[in-house]
Amino acid sequence: MIRVAHLTSVHPADDIRIRGKECATLANAGYMVFLIASSDALAPSEVIDGVHLVRVPRRRGRLQRATRSAWSVFRATLQTHATVCHLHDPELIWVGILLKVAGRKVIYDVHEDLPRQIRDKNWIHPLLRAPIGRVAAVIESMAARLFDATVVVTPTIASRFPRASTVLIRNLPIIAELASTGGQRAYAARAPLAVYVGGIASTRGARQLVEAMHFVRRHVRARIVLAGRFQPEGLRDDLSQIAGWDRVDVAGWLGRSDVAELLGSARIGLVTLLPTASYLTSYPTKLFEYMAAGLPVVASDFPVWREIVESADCGLLVDPRDPRAIADAIERLLDDPGEAEAMGERGRAAVMERYSWEAEKSVLLELYLHLAGPPGVGGQ
């Protein structure tokens, strides 16, 4: 049986793209899949949904993570005797080079547009962001030419890498996980609830969402639920001082079944990320998850997102920097539940037709077939 290993020193072991989609897909196809991930609490290796989970110590600080954690990931990977090693973090590029030297096939999975993302890093001095971004682009480009394949999540990212070895695998929702949530409760019977699921951060429009609730008319009785972790943790205290916080509920981090249940009880999905360099060209997973759950969306009016939302006619587009515009969109959808429900159904249909992981996973399997051969052939 062909052995493959997915490596991360940044993402949690339950990351939905890494374990829930890619690793699970490969395991279901018959590959022996190992996921090496850093963790605060070490535990014996275990098998979850056919994926062999191997935990290594999590280190604090970026330098420690990029050195000591990465070294632990490298050593654990060698012990799996994997034929294909699939990296999920830029800081593991040097690990990928060592694995190539050791004779492994290496895939670099690019989750984010790193050079663009660096432009928005507050911990980097503004004068250094552009040159550091250029250096990062050069390093990624050189690594891509050395590795066997590069997996990217958007066409914009794909344009930075060699066409012959670059594969687009979008981070789209699993239909079976979310598409049935709308049946949990009749749309018209739901409370006037709007939800945001994901990391809660200033760059993701958290402040504007809270401010928007101050402008939503009181008689509408609307509330929003923030489901995710605050980044940084102190942001919650800052947000609690903003007018509108009294109409906000915090659900914290939720597992996938709890996310499905939450979406099945809501009327609106919110994805009002701010126009940072990296978000402008992103494909936000939460947008497609809301659509899969049959929710009309209130989304940032970015060109890439506009094409998705308008082509499906599944929601309203707003300037994410304008709390009043967000409030107006929330009110409009709550005031016309019939049209809002129809938008949600059109979004669900679009996901079923062209925005699902069920379509993307075939691309992943073709890549592995090309690099390693059929799952039951060879290996150890």
C-alpha positions in Angstrom: 0.0 0.0 0.0 1.3 3.4 -0.9 2.1 5.6 2.1 1.6 9.3 2.0 2.2 12.0 4.7 0.7 15.4 5.2 2.8 17.8 7.2 1.9 20.9 9.1 3.5 22.9 12.0 0.9 25.7 11.8 -2.6 24.2 11.3 -4.4 22.1 13.9 -4.7 18.4 13.5 -8.5 18.8 12.8 -8.0 21.3 10.0 -10.9 20.8 7.6 -9.0 21.2 4.4 -6.0 19.1 5.5 -7.6 16.2 7.4 -11.3 16.5 6.6 -10.9 16.8 2.9 -7.5 15.9 1.5 -6.3 13.3 4.0 -9.8 11.7 4.3 -10.1 11.6 0.5 -6.8 9.8 0.0 -7.5 7.4 2.9 -10.9 6.5 1.4 -9.2 5.9 -1.9 -7.0 3.3 -0.3 -3.7 5.1 0.5 -2.2 4.8 3.9 -2.3 8.4 5.1 -0.3 9.9 7.9 -1.0 13.4 9.2 1.9 14.9 11.2 0.8 18.0 13.1 2.0 19.9 16.1 -0.1 19.9 19.3 0.0 21.4 22.8 -1.1 18.1 24.3 0.8 15.1 23.0 -1.1 11.8 22.8 -0.4 8.4 21.3 -0.9 8.0 17.6 -4.5 7.3 16.6 -6.5 6.7 13.5 -9.3 9.1 12.7 -11.5 8.5 9.6 -8.7 6.3 8.3 -6.0 8.9 8.8 -3.0 8.0 11.1 -2.6 11.1 13.2 1.0 11.7 14.5 1.4 14.6 16.9 4.7 16.5 17.6 5.4 19.2 20.2 4.0 22.6 19.4 6.6 25.4 19.9 5.8 29.0 20.9 7.0 31.8 18.7 7.5 32.0 14.9 11.2 31.2 15.0 10.8 28.1 17.3 7.9 26.9 15.2 9.9 27.3 11.9 13.0 25.5 13.4 12.3 23.1 16.3 8.7 22.2 15.4 9.7 21.8 11.7 12.6 19.5 12.7 10.2 17.4 14.8 7.8 17.2 11.8 10.7 16.1 9.5 11.8 13.4 11.8 8.3 12.1 12.3 7.8 12.1 8.6 10.8 9.9 7.9 9.5 7.4 10.4 6.3 7.0 8.3 8.3 5.8 5.3 5.9 7.8 3.1 6.4 7.9 -0.7 4.7 11.2 -1.1 5.1 14.1 1.4 2.6 16.9 1.2 3.6 20.2 2.9 1.0 22.7 4.1 3.1 25.6 5.5 5.7 27.9 3.9 8.0 27.4 6.9 8.2 23.7 6.0 9.8 24.4 2.6 13.3 23.6 4.0 11.8 20.4 5.3 10.5 19.6 1.8 14.0 20.1 0.4 15.5 17.6 2.9 12.7 15.2 2.0 13.6 15.6 -1.7 17.2 14.8 -0.9 16.0 11.7 1.0 14.2 10.5 -2.2 10.6 11.4 -1.4 8.1 12.9 -3.8 7.1 16.4 -2.4 4.0 18.5 -2.9 3.7 22.0 -1.7 0.1 23.1 -0.8 -0.3 26.9 -1.0 -3.3 27.8 1.2 -2.7 31.6 1.1 -1.1 34.1 -1.3 1.9 34.6 1.0 3.5 37.7 -0.7 0.2 39.5 -0.6 -0.5 38.3 2.9 2.8 39.7 4.1 1.6 43.2 3.1 -1.0 43.1 5.8 1.1 41.7 8.7 1.1 44.2 11.5 4.1 42.6 13.2 6.3 43.4 10.2 7.5 47.0 9.9 5.6 48.7 7.0 8.9 49.5 5.2 9.9 45.9 5.3 6.7 44.3 4.1 7.2 44.8 0.3 10.8 43.5 0.2 10.0 40.6 2.5 7.1 39.8 0.3 9.3 39.7 -2.8 11.8 37.4 -1.0 9.0 35.1 0.0 7.8 35.0 -3.6 11.3 34.1 -4.8 11.7 31.3 -2.2 8.3 29.8 -3.1 9.0 30.0 -6.8 12.4 28.3 -6.4 10.9 25.6 -4.2 8.1 24.9 -6.7 10.7 24.2 -9.3 12.4 21.7 -7.1 9.3 20.0 -5.7 7.2 17.5 -7.7 4.0 19.5 -7.6 2.4 22.6 -6.2 -1.3 22.7 -5.1 -3.0 26.1 -5.0 -6.5 27.2 -3.9 -7.1 30.1 -6.4 -6.2 31.0 -10.0 -4.5 34.1 -8.8 -2.0 32.1 -6.7 -1.6 29.6 -9.6 -0.3 32.4 -11.8 2.9 32.7 -9.6 3.9 29.1 -10.1 5.1 26.8 -13.0 2.1 25.9 -15.1 3.3 22.3 -15.8 3.5 21.3 -12.2 0.8 23.4 -10.6 -2.7 22.0 -9.8 -5.7 24.1 -8.7 -7.7 22.4 -5.9 -10.2 24.9 -4.5 -11.1 24.7 -0.8 -14.8 24.1 -1.4 -17.3 22.6 1.0 -18.3 18.9 1.4 -21.9 18.7 0.2 -22.8 15.8 2.5 -21.6 17.8 5.5 -23.6 21.0 5.0 -26.1 20.7 2.2 -28.8 19.1 4.3 -28.7 21.7 7.1 -31.5 23.7 5.6 -33.9 20.9 6.4 -33.3 21.1 10.1 -35.8 24.0 10.6 -38.1 25.7 8.1 -36.5 29.0 7.0 -39.5 31.2 7.8 -39.6 29.7 11.3 -36.0 30.6 12.2 -35.0 33.4 14.5 -33.7 36.6 12.8 -30.1 35.4 13.2 -27.1 36.2 11.1 -23.9 34.1 11.5 -20.2 34.5 11.0 -18.1 31.4 11.1 -14.3 31.5 11.1 -11.3 33.3 12.6 -12.6 36.5 14.3 -10.1 39.3 13.5 -10.0 43.0 12.6 -8.9 42.3 9.1 -11.9 40.0 8.7 -14.3 42.8 9.5 -15.2 41.9 13.1 -15.4 45.5 14.2 -17.7 46.5 11.3 -20.0 43.6 12.1 -20.5 44.7 15.7 -21.0 48.3 14.6 -23.5 47.2 12.0 -25.7 45.7 14.7 -26.0 49.2 16.3 -27.6 50.5 13.1 -30.0 47.6 12.5 -33.5 48.8 13.6 -34.4 47.5 17.1 -37.8 46.2 16.0 -36.1 43.8 13.6 -34.8 42.0 16.7 -31.8 40.8 14.8 -28.8 39.2 16.4 -25.5 37.9 15.1 -23.4 34.9 16.2 -19.7 34.9 16.0 -18.4 31.3 15.8 -14.6 31.0 16.0 -11.5 32.0 17.8 -10.6 35.7 18.5 -7.3 36.7 16.8 -5.8 38.0 19.1 -7.7 36.9 22.2 -7.8 40.4 23.5 -9.9 41.5 20.5 -13.0 40.3 22.3 -12.5 42.9 25.0 -12.1 45.6 22.4 -15.2 44.6 20.5 -17.3 44.5 23.7 -16.8 48.3 24.1 -18.4 49.0 20.7 -22.1 50.0 20.4 -23.9 47.0 19.0 -22.2 44.4 21.1 -25.4 43.8 23.1 -26.8 42.2 20.0 -23.8 39.8 19.5 -23.6 36.2 20.7 -20.2 34.5 20.9 -20.3 30.8 20.2 -16.5 30.1 20.4 -14.9 27.5 18.2 -17.3 24.9 17.0 -16.8 21.4 15.6 -18.1 20.6 12.1 -21.4 19.1 13.3 -22.1 22.1 15.5 -21.3 24.5 12.6 -23.8 22.6 10.5 -26.4 22.9 13.3 -25.8 26.6 13.7 -26.1 27.3 9.9 -29.3 25.3 9.9 -30.8 27.6 12.5 -29.8 30.9 10.9 -31.2 33.2 8.2 -28.0 34.9 6.9 -24.4 34.1 6.4 -21.9 36.9 6.8 -18.6 37.1 5.0 -17.5 40.8 5.1 -13.7 40.5 5.1 -11.9 43.8 4.6 -10.2 44.6 1.3 -6.6 43.4 2.2 -4.3 42.4 -0.6 -4.7 38.7 0.2 -8.5 38.7 0.7 -9.3 40.6 -2.5 -8.4 37.6 -4.7 -9.3 34.8 -2.2 -12.0 32.1 -2.4 -13.4 32.2 1.1 -14.5 28.8 2.3 -17.2 30.2 4.5 -18.9 31.8 1.5 -19.4 28.4 -0.1 -20.3 26.8 3.2 -23.1 29.3 3.7 -24.3 28.7 0.2 -24.2 24.9 0.7 -26.3 25.3 3.8 -28.9 27.3 1.8 -28.2 30.7 3.5 -28.4 34.0 1.6 -25.1 35.8 2.1 -23.9 39.3 2.9 -20.5 39.5 1.3 -17.7 41.9 0.5 -18.0 43.5 -2.9 -14.7 42.2 -4.3 -14.5 41.4 -8.1 -13.9 37.7 -7.6 -16.6 37.4 -5.0 -19.0 39.5 -7.0 -18.8 37.1 -9.9 -19.7 34.2 -7.6 -22.6 35.9 -5.8 -24.1 37.6 -8.8 -23.8 34.6 -11.1 -25.8 32.6 -8.5 -28.0 35.5 -7.3 -27.5 34.2 -3.8 -27.0 37.3 -1.7 -26.1 40.9 -1.3 -22.7 42.6 -1.8 -21.6 45.5 0.4 -18.6 47.7 1.2 -17.2 45.8 4.2 -15.8 49.0 5.7 -19.3 50.5 6.0 -21.3 49.2 9.0 -24.4 51.0 7.8 -24.2 49.2 4.4 -23.9 45.8 6.3 -26.9 46.8 8.5 -29.0 47.7 5.5 -28.2 44.4 3.8 -29.1 42.4 7.0 -32.4 44.3 7.3 -33.3 43.8 3.6 -32.9 40.0 3.9 -34.8 39.8 7.2 -37.6 42.1 5.9 -38.2 39.8 2.8 -37.8 36.2 4.0 -39.3 34.8 0.9 -36.7 36.3 -1.4 -33.9 35.6 1.2 -34.9 31.9 1.2 -34.9 31.9 -2.6 -31.4 33.4 -2.7 -30.3 30.6 -0.3 -31.8 27.9 -2.5 -30.0 29.4 -5.6 -26.8 29.4 -3.7 -27.2 25.8 -2.7 -27.9 24.8 -6.3 -24.7 26.6 -7.4 -22.7 24.7 -4.9 -24.2 21.4 -6.0 -23.4 22.2 -9.6 -20.0 23.7 -9.5 -18.6 24.7 -6.0 -18.2 21.4 -4.1 -15.3 19.3 -2.8 -16.9 16.3 -4.4 -15.7 17.8 -7.7 -12.3 19.0 -6.5 -11.2 15.7 -4.9 -10.9 14.0 -8.3 -8.2 16.4 -9.1 -6.3 15.5 -5.9 -6.6 11.8 -6.7 -5.4 12.3 -10.2 -2.3 14.1 -8.9 -1.5 11.3 -6.5 -2.1 8.7 -9.2 0.4 10.5 -11.4 3.1 10.9 -8.6 2.7 7.6 -6.7 0.6 5.2 -8.7 -2.6 3.4 -7.6 -2.9 3.2 -3.8 -2.7 -0.5 -3.5 0.5 -0.8 -5.5 4.0 -0.8 -4.0 4.7 1.0 -0.7 5.4 -0.7 2.6 
